[in-house]
Amino acid sequence: MAPTAEKQYFVSKGKLVIYWLMFTFWLLGFYPFVVQLSSYKLFEVIDGRVMLFFEVAYILLGLLLLRRRSDIWITVSFMVLAFISTVIVNGRPPLDWFNGLRFYVPLFAMLPIIRFVMATRERREFFIELFDRSLYIFLWVQVPCMIYQFVVWGGWDYGGGSLGFWQSGVISELIYTVSFYLMLRRWDHERGYLTNLAMNWVLVFLLFPSFLNETKSSFIFLVLYFFFLAPLNRKFWKSMLVMVPFMVGAIWLFNYFYMDVYGKSEYGDVLSKEYFDFYVIGDPVTYDLMEMAYDKSEADDDVDFQRGLKWVAIPWVMDDQGDQSWIWGNGIGLVKGRSEDNPTEINRDYRWLLQGTMMTMEMLILECGIWGVLWFVAAMTVLFRREDRRDRISRGLRFFQLGMLVSVIFYNTSMNIIFFCLIYYTLTFLSTRWNYALELGNINPRGFWLTLGGVFTNVRLPRAEGPALSADTINNDNQKR
């Protein structure tokens, strides 16, 4: 009797990468809230180690999956220019360069990874359905998390949902981005604007948690949300007649709730011009405090200067460091890897500028100078580049993502957060290749809960994957259609 052959199990590289992305999504997207319920001090101890692990892992994975020439140029150019800026021009140790790469890893490593999992039809069908279902659950989880944070801590910066404390801006950005994408995935172009909103009222309802923290940029996202849902075609102006009254009503409702909860401060109504001026550029007192901090190179640890004031202070710092700092920056690694007991000279002298609120564009200028800004523009150009220029359906998503990008880089450092960029890069990538999403058809909300976010989805990645698709193959396939 012939011996029975052992069954061979095969896990492809594509499946491993997809499982890694989903592991990242479920861990980084939910563990902060759970740990902070127990102890915020425990979270502070754990979080640094967790993020170090993920940052190093994504640097290595991004380098291993580099395939396209444009991605190679973007990634290698940043690493080389950052090394020149940090080690050669500013004379800092190579360890500072490596730690600085950790801060920028989502910007240069995420796109090659996303491009890899979308390279074959088998991979992207498997990944997109997993991701769509998980995004839907992510929206629902924010409801109990943010209600709890609002009731117990009063919202404000504590209203970060499943991302935990101090992530109020990031979670609001993600709520609108995810809801908008899922709405567009379920949009029926044979039906009218209000009919689609009525059919997908749950996704509109799931914007509600963004009302429960003090993120003022939610007003901007709310306008972008309803504006870009209108199909950008010949019927756009007709849709505007319906959309504008609805959008005005939604903004009024948001304003009514927001003002009732957060509307009063010592500077007046939070939506008044007086408060807006203080929120953005401060007042004479805070400006004097910043000048004192600059002159004495010290400030109260509790002072978090306004974004507008920090933009005023950036030229002071750059001029102090010499003309080369405008071109090469002051070297990366100012906010990663250095403890308070071992700061760099610039960290020590300008701690008042680097603590508290930070913005992606602010850090690019301070750390990388002009080359960093030009590199960022090039990286985003590659990300937003369309494969099929005839595609008009997804233009709303592209414009929404572009509006989100402009808002975010001048508001916070969401673009330097792995979890945010995992979602943002994936949705932006799909917005430029909407035919990938259409391969699955419109998503069906039934079974979202029963499948636990797609863990038991009916889509299976076969053992033998199809060949990876080059850009030319994709374009030829689109032309045939």
Residue, then its C-alpha position, 0 to 999 in steps of 0.5 A: m500500500a503506497p504511503t499517503a503523501e503529506k498535505q503541503y500548506f502554502v502561504s504566499k508572500g502576498k497573503l503574508v503581507i495582507y495579513w500583516l496589514m490587517f494585523t497592523f489595522w486591528l492592533l494599532g487601531f484599537y489597543p490604545f483605547v483598551v490599554q488607556l482604560s486601565s492606565y494611561k501610564l501603562f499606555e505610555v510605557i507600552d506605546g513607545r515600544v510598540m511603535l518602534f517595532f512597527e516603524v522598523a518593520y515598515i521600513l524593512l517591508g517597504l524596502l523589500l517590496l520596492r518594485r516600481r521605479s518611481d517608488i524606488w526614487i521616492t524612497v531612496s532619495f529621501m533616505v539619502l538626502a536625509f542622511i546628507s542633511t543629518v549626518i554630513v551637513n548638521g554633523r549629527p550621529p547616524l543613529d539620529w538619522f535612523n530615528g528620524l526615518r521612523f518619523y517619516v516611514p509612512l510617507f516613503a514606505m506605505l505606497p510600495i506595500i499597498r502597490f504590492v498587495m494590489a498588484t494581482r487581481e487575487r490579492r486585491e480582491f482578498f485585501i479590499e473585501l477584508f479592508d472594506r469590512s474592517l473599515y465598517i466595523f472601525l466606524w461602528v466602534q467609534v460610537p461607544c468609544m467616543i460616547y464613553q470618552f465624552v461622558v467620562w472625560g468630557g470629550w475635547d482632546y480625550g475624544g480620540g475614539s479607539l485611538g485613545f487620548w490626544q488623537s481627537g483630530v486624527i480620529s475625526e479625519l478618519i471618520y470622514t475619510v472612511s465614511f466617504y469611501l464606503m458611501l462612494r462604494r455603495w453609491d448608485h449612480e442611477r439614483g439621485y443624491l438624496t435617495n443615495l443618502a437615504m439608502n445609506w443613512v447609516l454611514v451618515f449617522l456614523l459621522f456622529p462621533s465626530f461631534l463628540n470632540e472639539t476638533k474644529s476642522s470637522f466643519i471643513f470635513l463636513v463640507l468636503y464630505f457632502f460637496f464631493l459626494a455629488p457626481l462631478n459630471r454634467k448633472f453636477w449643478k443640478s445636484m447642487l440645487v439639492m445638495v446645498p440645502f441639505m449641506v446647510g442643514a447638516i452644518w447647522l445641526f453640527n453647529y448647534f450641537y457643537m456650540d451647545v457642548y463646546g461653544k463657550s470659552e474665556y475668549g467668547d464663542v468658539l466660532s466667533k472671530e475673536y476666538f478663531d484669531f486666538y486659536v490660530i495666532g494667539d494674542p499679545v500675551t502668548y506672543d510675548l511668552m513665545e518671544m521670551a521663550y526664544d530669547k531665553s531658550e526656555a518656556d513653561d512645559d505647559v505652554d503649547f503655542q498656537r499653530g499660527l505662532k509656530w509658523v511665525a517662529i520657524p524663520w527665527v529658528m532657521d535663520d539662527q542655524g545659518d543659511q544652509s538650514w533653509i536648504w538642508g534643514n536641521g536634520i531629521g530625528l528631532v522628535k524621534g529617539r531622543s529622550e528629555d535627558n539626552p536632547t540635541e542642541i536644537n531640541r534643548d534650545y527650541r523645546w518650546l517650539l517642538q513640544g505640543t502641537m506639531m504639523t507635518m509641513e512644520m516638521l518638514i521645513l524644520e528638519c528637511g528644509i526646502w528639499g523636504v518640501l519638494w520631496f513631499v510634493a513629489a511623493m504625493t504626486v506619485l500617490f495621486r497619479r491616475e492610472d486610468r484618466r477616463d475614470r470620472i466616477s472616483r474623482g470625488l474621492r480623489f478631490f476629497q482625499l486631496g482636500m484632506l491632505v491639504s488640511v492635515i499637513f497644516y493641522n497635525t502630523s497625521m501623515n506621520i502616523i502608520f495607522f492613519c496612512l495605512i487607511y489614507y494611502t489605501l483609499t487614495f490608491l483606490s481612488t486612482r484605480w477605481n476599476y479595482a474596487l468595481e471588480l468586487g461590485n458595490i459592497n453589501p452591508r449584510g453580514f458585516w458583523l457576522t464576518l467579524g470585519g472580514v476575518f471569515t470572508n467568502v473571498r479566498l486568496p488561492r494558493a497559486e497567485g496570478p502574475a503581478l500586473s505592470a502599469d502597462t498591463i493595467n492600462n491595456d486591460n482598461q483600454k480593452r474594457 
